[in-house]
Amino acid sequence: MNRLTGKVALVTGAGRGIGAAIARAFAAEGAAVVLAELDGAAAEATAREIANGVRGAQTLAVQTDVTQPASVRAAVEAAQRAFGPVGVLVNNAGINVFADPLTMTDDDWRRCFAVDLDGVWNGCRAVLPDMVQRRAGSIINIASTHAFQIIPGCFPYPVAKHGVIGLTRALGIEYAPNNVRVNAIAPGYIETQLTHDWWNAQPDPQAARKATLDLPPMKRIGRPEEVAMTAVFLASDEAPFINASCITIDGGRTALHHE
Ligand SMILES: NC(=O)c1ccc[n+]([C@@H]2O[C@H](COP(=O)([O-])OP(=O)(O)OC[C@H]3O[C@@H](n4cnc5c(N)ncnc54)[C@H](O)[C@@H]3O)[C@@H](O)[C@H]2O)c1
């Protein structure tokens, strides 16, 4: 359990869900972890829970809004002061904005892009100069299977997630000569509060849940820990030649042909 020993990782949106699972897995593998999260209390609680559960864990909670470049820069500086230069960044913070394109408000459009795409760029921009200078770094952007497939009624979330893949590939190519790797993970349905909120927002939450579970070939949805395991791999020295790439974690759902 020392695959990330000596590394400093910053995970956005780490207060709960997939981000919290990644922060926990990173700490268990020996990384010092900064939980950069909008909900400061959730970040503190998760950091405490990791510190209590993982022997020798080094964690720091920093209230952070990924939509604000100065806030993200402050989190990176706090990480540097506490543990040293950030070598791993996980841009995980994200929100669902699902609307009808023509009735959606301008505010919904801006809110979606501010978190789901600008937030990823703000993270990259805050860590890249130092990673480039040190010629070492792994950035992991949490995209979605919505980055490849469109589900009607989910606009504009998939547009932002397509952008995350574009940003991942562009930055991966730009900084490959500097030994900085930029990759994405595209989860399918993963059971988090976000998923429960979506089910609960449907006219028949039970039917929505059942439909979600019926669709994938494995007849289940994923667990946050299953995404975290891949994040550990991409953050580690086991993936030195994986760059500008995306790993899908959906139990095969996007490969399934629907009649
Ligand atoms: N759950 C899924 O099925 C699923 C599937 C595919 C992709 N994803 C993606 O995975 C990521 C995490 O999703 P989740 O299901 O764990 O969501 P979640 O809502 O459970 O957790 C997201 C966390 O991000 C934080 N956050 C939101 N806005 C922020 C901001 N401006 N600055 C900093 N933190 C902010 C929230 O407070 C929350 O703690 C998101 O990017 C999401 O789009 C989730």
The ligand as an SDF file (V2000), in Angstrom:
LIG
                    3D

 44 48  0  0  0  0  0  0  0  0999 V2000
  -21.8600    9.8930   -9.8700 N   0  0  0  0  0  0  0  0  0  0  0  0
  -21.8570    9.5810  -11.1460 C   0  0  0  0  0  0  0  0  0  0  0  0
  -22.6420    8.7360  -11.6110 O   0  0  0  0  0  0  0  0  0  0  0  0
  -20.8880   10.2410  -12.0880 C   0  0  0  0  0  0  0  0  0  0  0  0
  -20.7740    9.7260  -13.3790 C   0  0  0  0  0  0  0  0  0  0  0  0
  -19.8880   10.3000  -14.2700 C   0  0  0  0  0  0  0  0  0  0  0  0
  -19.1300   11.3890  -13.8870 C   0  0  0  0  0  0  0  0  0  0  0  0
  -19.2580   11.8810  -12.6330 N   0  0  0  0  0  0  0  0  0  0  0  0
  -18.4120   13.0340  -12.2920 C   0  0  0  0  0  0  0  0  0  0  0  0
  -17.6550   12.7060  -11.1460 O   0  0  0  0  0  0  0  0  0  0  0  0
  -17.3830   13.8860  -10.3990 C   0  0  0  0  0  0  0  0  0  0  0  0
  -17.8180   13.6860   -8.9550 C   0  0  0  0  0  0  0  0  0  0  0  0
  -19.1820   13.3280   -8.9460 O   0  0  0  0  0  0  0  0  0  0  0  0
  -19.9230   12.7860   -7.6320 P   0  0  0  0  0  0  0  0  0  0  0  0
  -20.9680   11.8740   -8.1120 O   0  0  0  0  0  0  0  0  0  0  0  0
  -18.9450   12.3360   -6.6270 O   0  0  0  0  0  0  0  0  0  0  0  0
  -20.6270   14.1470   -7.1620 O   0  0  0  0  0  0  0  0  0  0  0  0
  -21.0380   14.6710   -5.7030 P   0  0  0  0  0  0  0  0  0  0  0  0
  -22.0680   15.7300   -5.9480 O   0  0  0  0  0  0  0  0  0  0  0  0
  -21.3710   13.5580   -4.7860 O   0  0  0  0  0  0  0  0  0  0  0  0
  -19.6850   15.3530   -5.2080 O   0  0  0  0  0  0  0  0  0  0  0  0
  -19.1790   16.4860   -5.8790 C   0  0  0  0  0  0  0  0  0  0  0  0
  -18.4160   17.3250   -4.8830 C   0  0  0  0  0  0  0  0  0  0  0  0
  -17.9260   18.4760   -5.5880 O   0  0  0  0  0  0  0  0  0  0  0  0
  -18.1190   19.6200   -4.7610 C   0  0  0  0  0  0  0  0  0  0  0  0
  -18.2130   20.8300   -5.5750 N   0  0  0  0  0  0  0  0  0  0  0  0
  -19.2600   21.2490   -6.3250 C   0  0  0  0  0  0  0  0  0  0  0  0
  -18.9940   22.4600   -6.8500 N   0  0  0  0  0  0  0  0  0  0  0  0
  -17.7390   22.7930   -6.4450 C   0  0  0  0  0  0  0  0  0  0  0  0
  -16.9280   23.9260   -6.6540 C   0  0  0  0  0  0  0  0  0  0  0  0
  -17.3610   24.9750   -7.3780 N   0  0  0  0  0  0  0  0  0  0  0  0
  -15.6940   23.9430   -6.1050 N   0  0  0  0  0  0  0  0  0  0  0  0
  -15.2510   22.8850   -5.3570 C   0  0  0  0  0  0  0  0  0  0  0  0
  -16.0000   21.8130   -5.0950 N   0  0  0  0  0  0  0  0  0  0  0  0
  -17.2440   21.7620   -5.6420 C   0  0  0  0  0  0  0  0  0  0  0  0
  -19.4260   19.3300   -4.0340 C   0  0  0  0  0  0  0  0  0  0  0  0
  -19.5550   20.1440   -2.8630 O   0  0  0  0  0  0  0  0  0  0  0  0
  -19.2860   17.8480   -3.7380 C   0  0  0  0  0  0  0  0  0  0  0  0
  -18.6610   17.6080   -2.5080 O   0  0  0  0  0  0  0  0  0  0  0  0
  -18.1030   15.0200  -11.1250 C   0  0  0  0  0  0  0  0  0  0  0  0
  -17.2080   15.6850  -11.9980 O   0  0  0  0  0  0  0  0  0  0  0  0
  -19.1620   14.2890  -11.9220 C   0  0  0  0  0  0  0  0  0  0  0  0
  -19.5650   15.0120  -13.0790 O   0  0  0  0  0  0  0  0  0  0  0  0
  -20.1160   11.3400  -11.7200 C   0  0  0  0  0  0  0  0  0  0  0  0
  1  2  1  0
  2  3  2  0
  2  4  1  0
  4  5  1  0
  4 44  2  0
  5  6  2  0
  6  7  1  0
  7  8  2  0
  8  9  1  0
  8 44  1  0
  9 10  1  0
  9 42  1  0
 10 11  1  0
 11 12  1  0
 11 40  1  0
 12 13  1  0
 13 14  1  0
 14 15  2  0
 14 16  1  0
 14 17  1  0
 17 18  1  0
 18 19  2  0
 18 20  1  0
 18 21  1  0
 21 22  1  0
 22 23  1  0
 23 24  1  0
 23 38  1  0
 24 25  1  0
 25 26  1  0
 25 36  1  0
 26 27  1  0
 26 35  1  0
 27 28  2  0
 28 29  1  0
 29 30  1  0
 29 35  2  0
 30 31  1  0
 30 32  2  0
 32 33  1  0
 33 34  2  0
 34 35  1  0
 36 37  1  0
 36 38  1  0
 38 39  1  0
 40 41  1  0
 40 42  1  0
 42 43  1  0
M  CHG  2   8   1  16  -1
M  END
$$$$
